Amino acid sequence: MKHTPLRFSKINILAISAVDLQRNFLFLNDTPNPTLMSVNKNAVLRYHALDQCFSNPVKKCYIDVLLDACNKALAEADPDSGGIQRRQLYADIKFMESEAGYGIALAKHKDGKKTYYRYTDPGFSINKQPLNQAELEKVKAALHILARFKGMPQFEWVNELLPKMEQTFLLEKDTHTVISFDHNQYLKGIDHLGRLFHAILYKQALWLRYQSFKRSEPKTYPLHPYYLKQYNNRWFIIGLADDTSRLTTFALDRIIDIQDSETAYTPNTTYDFDEYFEDIIGVTRMENTPLQIIKLAFDADIAPYILSKPMHGSQKIVSTNDQELVITLEVIPNYELQTLILSHGERVRVLAPADFQELIRQRLAKAAHGYKEPVAREVH
């Protein structure tokens, strides 16, 4: 297959470095400095529309024409866009003329009481310009985000792309890391991630050789993979297995081998995984177990942490005072919920329901039993 080489125009790079980063890391564009105005997707579309108008040697592009061109470009990209007003248009033109923008040389021609706009150089276009310093910084930030995927299976292209972009845009390599993500590069099974991702994408049935913690010997399962999910630094694959209509979850770090199956793939026509995981913490959804209201009381010293990082989207405050914070969670109880509660140790109590309270009490009693005899101190 012949591949078309990537062409990096100013507009393309702005779209890569600003739009995608703004969607995922809004703080990168949250600057109060007007000379470094946010270059988001709508702004890029407007600049491109204005560039086409300014470079037209025949058409007289008055303010109304420019405004109409910008709003048409926005409407094509997003039919629900409300467009812009003249004030924003004048701000866009000012930015394009500035050194922080494109440094365009724009002629303003009087035509009676109206004024039309054209580049002083008929052959000029912002697409032909090198990136300015502000844009280079955005590209550099984008490269740092891409670098997060280096070494991940099926993301080998990142290893090839980064040096090319660094050379193309003459970016200095910064050895100082300013942002990091929770990632365990030594996690077993991570090499299966790309294979499973493509099996889902291309609807390929599989044979999975799997070593469960509960079995002494591995077992081979037929699998129709549907969904990959990460929880607590572990990856899981969810799909139909054992020729049943029930979803099964497998941890990637327990997978020994994966082989393609000649069995016809059974597509997912039943499950919306956003909804499937909405009522649980983690990845384990207990069959035929209803939603329950779990009532918890936290010591006051840990209350700010629980409020700033809710345990679940259903978390609600029941009461709070100087002694404790009481909350409720509306979830399907599972092992991950138990583990999360136990991770807070003596600073949390289960108030309801009674059977779940008893389950946690028994686990704590069993843990305490392990410390029944004091450890003998070594004498040196």
Secondary structure, DSSP 8 states (H G I E B T S, - for coil): ---------HHHHHIIIIIIHHHH-GGGG----GGG----HHHHHHHHHHHHHHT-SSS--BHHHHHHHHHHHHHHH-TT-----HHHHHHHHHHHHSTTTT---EEEEEETTEEEEEESSTT--GGGS---HHHHHHHHHHHHHHGGGTTSTT-HHHHHHHHHHHHHTT--------------TT-TTGGGHHHHHHHHHTT--EEEEE--TT-SS-EEEEEEEEEEEEETTEEEEEEEETTSSSEEEEEGGGEEEEEE--S------S--HHHHTTTSSSS---TT---EEEEEEEEGGGHHHHHHS-SSTT-EEEEE-SSEEEEEEEE---HHHHHHHHTTGGGEEEEE-HHHHHHHHHHHHHHHHTTSS-------
